[in-house]
Amino acid sequence: SFIRNLLWSMWDFWWILFAHQPVDRIYTSTYTFPIAWRFSFKRRTPCIFHIHGDQRIDSIEHPTGVLRTVYTKLISKLVLTVQASSIRYASTVCFVSVTSQNGFLEKYNLKKYTKKMTSIPNGVDTRKFFHISETAKKLLRNKYKLAYKRIVLFVGRMDKKKGIHFLIHALQILRDKTICLVIAYPSYFDDYSHRYFSMIEVQATATTLPIVFIKDSANIEDLYRLADCVVLPSVQEMLPLVVLEALACGTPIIASDVEGVHEVLANLERRLLLPKVDPKKIASAVDYVLNLSVAKKEKLIKQGVAVASRYSWKTSAKKLHE
């Protein structure tokens, strides 16, 4: 899928090489960097490389078979080469968090390029993502026909590193018949996503846990608001939008203690951060959140909304402009 995404992104971006309008800066990510760098070199235009995530797959997918193993290793090596070259040749390199930046440079031995680094976090639109009353939450549940006492939400693509299989296992451990798991995911699937989704479907049919799949929700903010908690048990993240959007909607989020996630959640309830992606630890955290007292839950919601308010797209855009 990396090769396909790389070729399509480069094809979409190719036209800019032949454009004649003036360009002051060129902004790019991993897939489009080869074309962006060519344009930057040709026009002598500064190139800004933005790293949203670690694209290597060998640490996530454990392929079976000699050919697939070799293919995975080769693709991972190619991704690392593209990322390292992008950092080397870009004028400025942006990360979504300071923790992500430091971890990435240390992991791939690229600390010598620290001077060209900067951190520009993701933002959240608080005009769209905001907290609602309990009465409004009940109306939303009726709208989506989710007549369950407690709703645990996952939002994200079908990717093994997102840890959906860990979450299903965790809720099986709880054996709480009042819980329903809602999985909201985008329709974009490559071969890898299809395989993982098939695995999740098999896991879902083998459990008595109610699981509702919602594809391409046009109003994802509704799902955040009607949920009792959001869980993101990823094994690898930088600063996912899911964390900020859930907090802005006043919904407690349980997430892996990784990179940018730590920066956002560290000053909230420590039990919301998972030091290890383990079904038992996820189950314990979910049980804790679902059984919070009204006073503790209201305090947590208020703190979360306050944290999310510090991450605006306007602030991120201003920093990028600078």
C-alpha positions in Angstrom: 0.0 0.0 0.0 2.9 2.3 0.6 4.1 2.0 -3.0 0.5 2.7 -4.2 0.1 5.8 -2.0 3.5 7.1 -3.0 2.9 6.8 -6.7 -0.6 8.3 -6.5 0.5 11.2 -4.3 3.5 11.9 -6.6 1.2 11.8 -9.6 -1.3 14.3 -8.0 1.6 16.6 -7.1 3.5 16.3 -10.4 1.5 19.1 -12.1 3.1 21.7 -9.8 6.5 21.2 -11.5 5.0 22.8 -14.6 3.1 25.6 -12.9 4.2 29.1 -13.7 2.6 30.9 -10.8 5.1 32.2 -8.1 5.4 30.0 -4.9 6.9 31.3 -1.7 7.0 28.0 0.2 6.3 24.4 -0.5 4.7 22.2 2.1 5.0 18.4 1.9 4.8 15.1 3.7 6.5 11.7 3.2 4.7 10.6 0.1 5.1 13.8 -1.9 8.6 14.8 -0.8 10.5 13.5 -3.9 8.5 15.7 -6.2 8.4 18.6 -3.6 12.2 18.5 -3.3 12.6 18.5 -7.1 10.3 21.6 -7.3 12.1 23.3 -4.4 15.5 22.7 -6.0 14.3 23.9 -9.4 12.6 27.1 -8.1 15.0 27.6 -5.2 12.0 27.7 -2.9 12.2 26.7 0.8 10.6 23.3 1.4 8.8 22.5 4.6 8.6 18.8 5.5 5.8 17.9 8.0 6.0 14.5 9.8 2.6 13.4 11.0 3.6 9.8 11.9 6.2 7.1 11.6 5.4 5.4 8.4 7.5 2.3 8.9 5.6 -0.9 9.0 8.1 -3.6 10.0 7.6 -3.0 13.7 3.8 -3.3 13.4 3.0 -6.0 10.9 4.5 -9.4 11.4 4.2 -11.0 8.0 4.2 -14.7 7.4 6.0 -16.3 4.5 9.5 -15.6 3.1 8.4 -13.4 0.2 6.0 -11.2 2.3 8.7 -10.8 5.0 11.3 -9.7 2.5 8.8 -7.3 0.9 7.9 -5.8 4.2 11.5 -5.3 5.1 12.3 -3.7 1.8 9.3 -1.3 1.9 10.2 -0.4 5.5 13.8 0.4 4.4 12.4 2.5 1.5 10.2 4.4 3.9 13.0 5.1 6.3 15.2 6.2 3.4 12.6 8.7 2.1 12.0 10.0 5.6 15.7 10.5 6.3 16.3 12.1 3.0 13.3 14.4 3.6 14.8 15.6 6.9 18.2 16.0 5.3 17.2 18.1 2.3 14.2 20.0 3.7 14.6 23.7 4.8 12.4 23.1 7.8 11.0 20.0 9.4 7.8 20.1 11.5 6.6 17.5 14.0 3.2 17.5 15.7 4.8 17.4 19.2 8.2 17.9 20.9 8.1 14.4 22.3 7.5 13.0 18.8 10.4 15.0 17.4 12.9 13.9 20.0 11.8 10.3 19.8 11.9 10.2 16.0 15.4 11.8 15.8 16.8 9.5 18.5 15.2 6.3 17.0 16.7 6.9 13.6 19.9 8.6 14.6 19.1 12.0 13.0 19.9 14.3 15.9 22.4 16.3 13.9 19.4 17.9 12.1 17.9 19.3 15.3 18.4 22.9 14.4 16.0 22.8 11.5 13.3 21.2 13.6 10.1 22.8 15.0 6.9 21.6 16.6 3.5 22.5 15.2 0.8 20.5 17.0 -2.5 19.4 15.5 -5.5 21.5 16.3 -9.2 21.0 17.0 -12.2 23.1 15.8 -14.1 23.9 19.0 -16.9 25.3 17.0 -17.6 21.8 15.8 -16.4 19.7 18.7 -17.9 20.9 22.0 -19.5 19.5 25.2 -23.3 18.9 25.4 -25.7 18.2 28.3 -26.7 14.7 29.4 -30.2 15.3 28.0 -28.8 16.1 24.6 -26.6 13.0 24.8 -29.6 10.8 25.4 -31.3 12.3 22.3 -28.2 11.5 20.3 -28.3 7.9 21.4 -31.9 7.6 20.4 -31.0 9.2 17.0 -28.3 6.5 16.4 -30.5 3.8 17.9 -27.9 3.0 20.5 -30.0 1.9 23.4 -27.2 0.8 25.7 -26.4 2.0 29.2 -22.7 2.5 28.5 -20.9 3.2 25.2 -17.2 2.8 24.6 -16.0 4.4 21.3 -13.1 3.8 19.0 -12.4 6.2 16.2 -9.7 5.5 13.6 -8.7 3.6 10.5 -8.4 -0.1 10.2 -4.8 -0.6 11.1 -3.2 -3.1 13.4 -1.2 -0.5 15.2 -4.4 1.1 16.3 -5.0 -1.8 18.6 -8.7 -2.5 18.0 -8.2 -6.2 18.7 -6.7 -5.3 22.1 -9.8 -3.2 22.9 -12.3 -6.0 22.0 -10.3 -8.4 24.2 -10.3 -5.9 27.0 -14.1 -5.5 27.0 -14.5 -9.2 26.9 -12.5 -9.4 30.1 -14.9 -7.0 31.8 -17.9 -9.1 30.9 -20.2 -6.1 31.5 -23.4 -6.7 29.6 -24.3 -3.0 29.8 -21.4 -2.0 27.5 -21.5 -1.6 23.8 -18.5 -1.0 21.6 -18.9 1.5 18.7 -16.1 1.4 16.1 -16.1 4.4 13.7 -13.8 4.0 10.8 -13.2 5.5 7.3 -14.1 3.6 4.1 -10.6 3.9 2.6 -9.2 0.4 2.6 -6.0 -1.0 1.1 -5.1 -4.7 1.1 -3.6 -4.5 4.6 -6.7 -2.7 6.0 -9.0 -5.4 4.4 -7.0 -8.2 6.1 -7.2 -6.4 9.5 -10.9 -5.6 9.2 -11.6 -9.3 8.4 -9.7 -10.3 11.5 -11.7 -7.8 13.6 -15.0 -9.1 12.1 -14.1 -12.7 13.0 -13.1 -11.5 16.6 -16.4 -9.6 16.8 -18.6 -12.6 15.8 -16.8 -14.8 18.4 -17.9 -12.6 21.3 -21.2 -11.8 23.0 -20.1 -8.1 23.3 -22.4 -5.8 21.3 -20.3 -4.2 18.6 -21.6 -1.5 16.2 -19.5 -0.6 13.1 -20.1 2.9 11.7 -18.4 3.7 8.4 -17.7 7.3 7.2 -19.8 9.1 9.8 -20.7 12.5 8.5 -21.1 13.8 12.0 -18.2 12.2 14.0 -18.7 14.8 16.7 -22.1 13.2 17.5 -20.3 9.9 18.2 -17.8 11.5 20.6 -20.6 13.2 22.5 -22.8 10.2 22.9 -20.0 8.0 24.2 -19.1 7.5 27.8 -15.4 7.1 27.0 -13.2 6.9 23.9 -10.3 4.4 23.8 -7.3 4.6 21.6 -5.0 1.6 22.4 -2.4 2.4 19.7 1.1 0.9 19.8 2.3 3.9 17.8 1.1 7.5 17.6 2.4 11.1 17.4 -0.5 13.4 18.2 -3.8 12.0 16.9 -6.8 14.3 16.3 -9.0 11.7 18.1 -7.5 12.7 21.5 -8.1 16.4 21.0 -11.6 16.0 19.5 -12.7 13.7 22.3 -11.5 16.1 25.0 -13.2 19.0 23.3 -16.5 17.1 23.3 -16.1 16.5 27.0 -15.6 12.7 26.6 -12.9 11.0 28.7 -10.3 9.3 26.6 -8.1 6.4 27.5 -5.0 6.2 25.3 -1.6 4.7 25.1 1.2 6.6 26.8 3.1 7.3 23.6 4.8 10.5 22.3 2.4 13.4 21.6 -0.5 11.7 23.5 1.6 12.0 26.7 2.0 15.7 26.2 -1.7 16.2 26.0 -2.9 13.8 28.7 -0.1 13.8 31.2 -1.6 16.6 33.3 -5.1 15.0 33.4 -6.0 11.8 35.3 -2.9 9.5 35.0 -5.0 6.4 35.0 -6.2 7.4 31.5 -2.7 6.8 30.1 -1.9 3.2 29.3 1.8 2.5 30.1 1.5 -0.7 28.1 -1.0 -1.8 25.4 -2.4 -4.8 27.4 -6.0 -5.9 27.4 -6.1 -6.2 31.2 -4.8 -2.7 31.7 -7.3 -1.4 29.1 -10.1 -3.2 30.9 -9.0 -1.7 34.2 -8.9 1.8 32.8 -12.3 1.5 31.1 -13.9 0.1 34.3 -12.4 3.0 36.3 -13.8 5.7 33.9 -17.2 4.1 33.6 -17.6 4.0 37.4 -16.4 7.5 38.2 -18.5 9.5 40.6 -20.5 12.4 39.1 -18.2 14.9 40.8 -15.0 13.3 39.5 -16.4 12.9 36.0 -17.5 16.5 35.8 -14.0 17.6 37.0 -12.3 15.4 34.4 -14.6 16.7 31.6 -13.9 20.3 32.6 -10.1 19.7 32.6 -10.3 18.0 29.3 -12.2 20.8 27.6 -9.7 23.3 29.0 -6.8 21.2 27.6 -8.4 20.9 24.1 -9.0 24.7 24.0 -5.2 25.3 23.9 -4.9 23.4 20.6 -6.5 25.5 17.9 -5.9 25.4 14.2 -5.5 29.1 14.2 -2.5 28.9 16.5 -1.0 26.1 14.5 -1.5 28.0 11.2 0.1 31.1 12.8 3.1 29.1 13.9 3.4 27.5 10.4 3.3 30.9 8.8 6.1 32.1 11.1 
